[in-house]
């Protein structure tokens, strides 16, 4: 990287949200054309989720805010509004980087009250998006968690994770580590429209294979399933087959959620690229940000035999909830296909 030609600007452009976040400086560099980095000093690293939530973990760490993967359906887009940035282009190009996240995390993990509960990485924005190659925040975070005896999970679309496989193998000797890769489609042309900044499906399949070869049991998020675009039986069959061949251990899938500002951003794209689907989407999401329950039921019925065909798990009947969230398919220890 051409560090000598980067420019720094300590003025945040009149955005008080960044001042509240502890802005140190604003940086641009030709190596990341179109992206502005807002480097901040975080006051906290561990985020505690509300009690009784649907997630299987209570604590998360996010090294950055915003994501250059620019996924049009990203649920985290509205979080940029807390910083007086917008959920559209700003989320894709105005990245907030927590320079001191590992040091703050170490301090928090030393507290006597810390119970070494699992910490999830990659729950808001991708920890292995391209900017991680510049800032190298994840090695410090992984090391801090492992040295404190804290189990961790990682979810990413970023193939930069391969850089840290040796570190993760070492850390695995001290703590449990769950590694997940998000891959929702094999169609790279559609991926370029929906996830324009993310690695190709082929690159992510290679990442899954590398993780499996390193002794991990990759958890793959086939998510979100995009109604009428990625939910075709043939497309899902091909995807699950490719995941099985790559060494995926378990699969989680859920339909697209459209909440907050994300709904408008996605629907604008849909109207431009697939106008014939707009009416169907309005009907499908007529109750809010989640698909109608009958769609989730059909998706579950469609996926169950595909999972069995590719040897990814044993399917069992499961109740359908009124607001669908997750189809979870652990792969090899004879799990069940469940819809929450």
C-alpha positions as CSV (number, residue, x, y, z in Angstrom):
1,X,0.0,0.0,0.0
2,X,1.2,3.5,-0.8
3,X,1.1,4.9,2.6
4,X,3.1,8.0,1.6
5,X,0.4,9.3,-0.7
6,X,-2.5,9.0,1.8
7,X,-4.1,12.2,3.1
8,X,-5.4,12.9,6.5
9,X,-8.1,15.3,7.6
10,X,-8.9,15.9,11.2
11,X,-12.1,17.7,10.4
12,X,-15.0,15.2,10.3
13,X,-17.1,17.4,8.0
14,X,-19.4,18.6,10.7
15,X,-20.7,15.2,11.7
16,X,-21.2,15.2,15.5
17,X,-21.9,11.5,15.5
18,X,-18.2,10.9,14.7
19,X,-17.1,13.3,17.4
20,X,-19.1,11.3,19.8
21,X,-17.5,8.1,18.5
22,X,-14.0,9.5,19.5
23,X,-12.8,10.6,16.1
24,X,-9.0,10.8,15.8
25,X,-8.6,11.6,12.1
26,X,-10.2,11.1,8.7
27,X,-8.0,9.3,6.1
28,X,-8.2,8.7,2.3
29,X,-5.8,6.8,0.2
30,X,-5.7,5.8,-3.5
31,X,-5.4,2.2,-2.5
32,X,-9.1,2.4,-1.4
33,X,-10.6,4.7,-4.0
34,X,-14.0,6.0,-3.0
35,X,-13.6,5.0,0.6
36,X,-13.0,7.3,3.6
37,X,-11.7,6.0,6.8
38,X,-12.8,7.6,10.1
39,X,-10.3,6.4,12.7
40,X,-11.7,6.5,16.2
41,X,-10.6,5.6,19.7
42,X,-13.3,3.3,21.1
43,X,-14.4,3.6,24.8
44,X,-15.7,0.0,24.8
45,X,-15.2,-3.1,22.8
46,X,-17.6,-5.7,24.2
47,X,-21.3,-5.2,23.3
48,X,-23.9,-6.9,25.4
49,X,-27.1,-7.9,23.6
50,X,-30.5,-7.5,25.3
51,X,-31.7,-10.4,27.5
52,X,-34.0,-12.8,25.8
53,X,-32.9,-12.1,22.3
54,X,-32.9,-14.7,19.5
55,X,-29.1,-15.0,19.1
56,X,-27.2,-17.9,20.6
57,X,-24.6,-15.5,22.1
58,X,-24.8,-12.4,24.4
59,X,-21.6,-10.6,23.5
60,X,-20.2,-9.2,20.3
61,X,-17.2,-7.2,19.2
62,X,-17.2,-5.1,16.0
63,X,-13.9,-3.7,14.8
64,X,-15.5,-1.4,12.3
65,X,-18.7,0.3,11.4
66,X,-19.8,0.3,7.8
67,X,-18.8,-2.2,5.2
68,X,-17.3,-2.0,1.7
69,X,-19.0,-5.2,0.7
70,X,-21.9,-2.9,0.0
71,X,-24.6,-5.6,0.2
72,X,-27.8,-4.0,-0.8
73,X,-29.8,-6.0,1.7
74,X,-27.5,-5.6,4.8
75,X,-29.5,-5.4,8.0
76,X,-26.8,-3.3,9.7
77,X,-27.2,-0.3,7.4
78,X,-29.5,1.7,9.7
79,X,-26.7,1.6,12.4
80,X,-24.8,4.2,10.4
81,X,-27.6,6.7,11.1
82,X,-26.5,6.7,14.8
83,X,-23.4,8.5,13.6
84,X,-25.3,11.0,11.5
85,X,-24.2,9.1,8.4
86,X,-26.7,7.7,5.9
87,X,-27.6,4.0,5.5
88,X,-26.9,4.1,1.8
89,X,-23.7,5.2,0.1
90,X,-22.2,6.3,3.5
91,X,-22.5,2.8,4.9
92,X,-20.6,1.5,1.9
93,X,-17.9,4.2,1.8
94,X,-17.6,6.0,5.1
95,X,-15.9,3.3,7.3
96,X,-15.4,3.9,11.0
97,X,-12.3,2.0,12.3
98,X,-11.8,1.4,16.0
99,X,-8.0,1.7,16.2
100,X,-7.7,0.6,19.8
101,X,-10.3,-2.1,19.8
102,X,-7.9,-4.9,20.9
103,X,-6.4,-2.9,23.7
104,X,-9.8,-1.9,25.1
105,X,-11.0,-5.5,24.7
106,X,-8.0,-6.8,26.8
107,X,-8.9,-4.4,29.6
108,X,-12.6,-5.5,29.6
109,X,-11.7,-9.2,29.6
110,X,-9.6,-8.7,32.7
111,X,-12.6,-7.7,34.8
112,X,-13.4,-10.0,37.6
113,X,-17.0,-10.0,36.5
114,X,-16.2,-11.4,33.0
115,X,-17.6,-15.0,32.8
116,X,-15.8,-16.0,29.6
117,X,-19.0,-16.2,27.6
118,X,-18.7,-16.7,23.8
119,X,-18.0,-13.5,21.9
120,X,-19.3,-13.3,18.3
121,X,-17.3,-11.4,15.7
122,X,-18.9,-10.3,12.5
123,X,-22.5,-9.7,13.7
124,X,-22.8,-6.1,12.5
125,X,-20.3,-5.5,9.8
126,X,-17.8,-7.9,8.3
127,X,-14.6,-8.1,10.3
128,X,-12.7,-9.4,7.2
129,X,-13.8,-6.8,4.7
130,X,-11.0,-5.4,2.6
131,X,-10.0,-2.7,5.1
132,X,-8.8,-5.3,7.6
133,X,-5.9,-5.9,5.3
134,X,-4.9,-2.3,6.1
135,X,-5.6,-2.1,9.8
136,X,-5.0,-5.7,11.0
137,X,-7.3,-5.4,13.9
138,X,-8.5,-9.0,14.0
139,X,-5.2,-10.7,15.1
140,X,-5.2,-8.6,18.3
141,X,-8.9,-9.3,19.0
142,X,-8.5,-13.1,18.4
143,X,-5.4,-13.2,20.6
144,X,-7.0,-11.2,23.4
145,X,-10.0,-13.5,23.5
146,X,-7.9,-16.7,23.4
147,X,-5.5,-15.6,26.1
148,X,-8.4,-14.7,28.4
149,X,-10.0,-18.1,27.8
150,X,-13.0,-16.7,26.0
151,X,-14.6,-18.8,23.2
152,X,-15.3,-17.0,20.0
153,X,-17.2,-17.2,16.7
154,X,-16.5,-15.5,13.4
155,X,-18.8,-14.9,10.5
156,X,-17.5,-13.3,7.3
157,X,-17.7,-13.1,3.5
158,X,-14.1,-11.9,3.4
159,X,-11.4,-14.3,2.1
160,X,-8.9,-12.3,4.1
161,X,-9.8,-14.7,6.9
162,X,-7.3,-17.1,5.3
163,X,-4.5,-14.9,6.5
164,X,-5.4,-15.7,10.1
165,X,-6.0,-19.5,9.8
166,X,-2.6,-20.2,11.5
167,X,-3.5,-17.9,14.3
168,X,-6.9,-19.5,14.7
169,X,-5.4,-22.9,14.8
170,X,-3.1,-21.9,17.6
171,X,-6.0,-20.2,19.5
172,X,-8.1,-23.3,19.1
173,X,-5.7,-25.0,21.5
174,X,-7.0,-22.6,24.3
175,X,-10.6,-21.9,23.4
176,X,-13.5,-23.2,21.3
177,X,-13.7,-21.4,18.0
178,X,-16.6,-21.5,15.5
179,X,-15.9,-20.2,12.0
180,X,-18.6,-19.3,9.6
181,X,-18.7,-18.1,6.0
182,X,-21.6,-16.4,4.3
183,X,-22.5,-17.6,0.8
184,X,-26.1,-17.2,-0.4
185,X,-25.7,-17.7,-4.2
186,X,-23.4,-19.2,-6.9
187,X,-24.5,-16.8,-9.6
188,X,-21.6,-14.3,-9.7
189,X,-23.5,-11.9,-12.0
190,X,-26.2,-11.6,-9.4
191,X,-23.6,-11.3,-6.7
192,X,-22.0,-8.4,-8.4
193,X,-25.4,-6.6,-8.3
194,X,-26.3,-7.5,-4.7
195,X,-22.9,-7.8,-3.0
196,X,-20.7,-5.7,-5.3
197,X,-17.8,-5.4,-2.9
198,X,-17.7,-9.0,-1.6
199,X,-15.5,-11.8,-2.9
200,X,-16.8,-14.1,-5.6
201,X,-18.7,-17.3,-4.8
202,X,-15.7,-19.3,-6.1
203,X,-13.3,-17.5,-3.7
204,X,-15.6,-18.2,-0.8
205,X,-15.9,-21.8,-1.6
206,X,-12.1,-22.0,-1.7
207,X,-12.1,-20.3,1.8
208,X,-14.5,-23.0,3.1
209,X,-12.3,-25.7,1.7
210,X,-9.2,-24.1,3.3
211,X,-10.9,-23.9,6.7
212,X,-12.0,-27.5,6.4
213,X,-8.5,-28.6,5.5
214,X,-7.2,-26.7,8.5
215,X,-9.4,-28.9,10.8
216,X,-12.3,-26.4,11.3
217,X,-15.9,-27.3,10.7
218,X,-17.1,-24.4,8.6
219,X,-20.6,-23.1,9.3
220,X,-22.1,-21.6,6.2
221,X,-24.8,-19.0,6.2
222,X,-26.9,-19.5,3.1
223,X,-28.4,-16.2,3.8
224,X,-30.3,-14.2,3.0
225,X,-32.3,-16.3,0.6
226,X,-33.6,-13.6,-1.8
227,X,-37.3,-14.4,-2.8
228,X,-37.8,-15.1,-6.5
229,X,-34.1,-14.5,-7.2
230,X,-32.0,-17.1,-5.3
231,X,-34.8,-19.4,-4.0
232,X,-35.1,-21.5,-7.2
233,X,-34.8,-25.2,-6.4
234,X,-32.1,-25.8,-9.0
235,X,-30.0,-22.9,-7.7
236,X,-30.3,-24.0,-4.1
237,X,-29.5,-27.6,-5.1
238,X,-26.3,-26.5,-6.9
239,X,-25.3,-24.3,-4.0
240,X,-25.7,-27.0,-1.4
241,X,-23.9,-29.4,-3.5
242,X,-21.0,-27.0,-3.9
243,X,-20.9,-26.4,-0.2
244,X,-20.9,-30.1,0.6
245,X,-18.0,-30.6,-1.8
246,X,-16.1,-27.8,-0.2
247,X,-16.4,-29.3,3.2
248,X,-19.2,-27.3,4.9
249,X,-20.1,-28.8,8.2
250,X,-23.4,-27.1,8.9
251,X,-25.8,-24.7,7.2
252,X,-28.0,-21.9,8.4
253,X,-30.5,-20.2,6.0
254,X,-33.1,-17.6,6.3
255,X,-35.2,-15.5,4.0
256,X,-34.4,-11.8,3.3
257,X,-35.4,-9.4,6.1
258,X,-36.3,-5.8,5.0
259,X,-36.2,-3.5,8.0
260,X,-35.6,0.2,8.4
261,X,-33.6,2.1,5.8
262,X,-32.5,-1.2,4.3
263,X,-36.0,-1.8,2.9
264,X,-35.9,1.4,0.9
265,X,-32.4,0.8,-0.5
266,X,-33.2,-2.8,-1.5
267,X,-36.6,-1.9,-3.0
268,X,-35.1,0.9,-5.1
269,X,-32.6,-1.6,-6.6
270,X,-35.4,-4.1,-7.2
271,X,-37.5,-1.5,-9.0
272,X,-34.6,-0.7,-11.3
273,X,-33.4,-4.2,-12.0
274,X,-36.5,-6.4,-11.5
275,X,-39.6,-4.1,-11.7
276,X,-41.8,-7.1,-12.3
277,X,-41.1,-8.3,-8.8
278,X,-42.0,-5.2,-7.0
279,X,-45.7,-6.0,-6.6
280,X,-44.9,-9.5,-5.4
281,X,-42.5,-8.2,-2.8
282,X,-45.0,-5.7,-1.5
283,X,-47.4,-8.6,-1.0
284,X,-44.7,-10.8,0.5
285,X,-43.6,-8.2,3.1
286,X,-47.1,-6.8,3.7
287,X,-46.8,-7.5,7.4
288,X,-43.5,-5.6,7.9
289,X,-39.8,-6.5,7.6
290,X,-40.3,-10.3,7.5
291,X,-41.7,-12.5,4.8
292,X,-45.1,-14.0,5.3
293,X,-45.0,-17.3,7.2
294,X,-46.3,-19.3,4.3
295,X,-43.2,-18.4,2.3
296,X,-40.9,-19.6,5.1
297,X,-42.8,-22.8,5.2
298,X,-42.4,-23.4,1.5
299,X,-38.7,-22.6,1.7
300,X,-38.2,-25.1,4.5
301,X,-40.0,-27.8,2.5
302,X,-37.9,-27.0,-0.5
303,X,-34.6,-27.1,1.3
304,X,-35.2,-30.2,3.4
305,X,-34.8,-32.8,0.6
306,X,-31.9,-30.9,-0.8
307,X,-30.1,-31.0,2.5
308,X,-30.7,-34.8,2.7
309,X,-29.6,-35.3,-0.9
310,X,-26.2,-33.7,-0.3
311,X,-25.6,-35.5,2.9
312,X,-25.7,-32.3,5.0
313,X,-28.0,-33.6,7.7
314,X,-31.1,-35.6,8.6
315,X,-34.3,-33.6,8.3
316,X,-37.1,-33.7,10.9
317,X,-40.5,-31.9,11.1
318,X,-40.3,-28.6,12.9
319,X,-43.0,-26.0,13.8
320,X,-43.2,-22.9,11.7
321,X,-43.1,-19.6,13.7
322,X,-45.3,-16.7,12.7
323,X,-42.3,-14.5,11.9
324,X,-39.5,-16.6,10.4
325,X,-35.9,-16.1,11.3
326,X,-33.5,-19.0,10.8
327,X,-33.4,-22.4,9.1
328,X,-30.5,-24.1,10.8
329,X,-28.9,-27.2,9.4
330,X,-25.9,-28.6,11.3
331,X,-24.3,-31.1,8.9
332,X,-22.6,-34.2,10.1
333,X,-23.8,-35.2,13.6
334,X,-27.3,-36.1,12.4
335,X,-28.9,-32.8,13.1
336,X,-32.4,-31.5,12.3
337,X,-33.7,-28.9,9.9
338,X,-35.4,-26.4,12.1
339,X,-37.3,-23.2,11.4
340,X,-37.5,-20.7,14.2
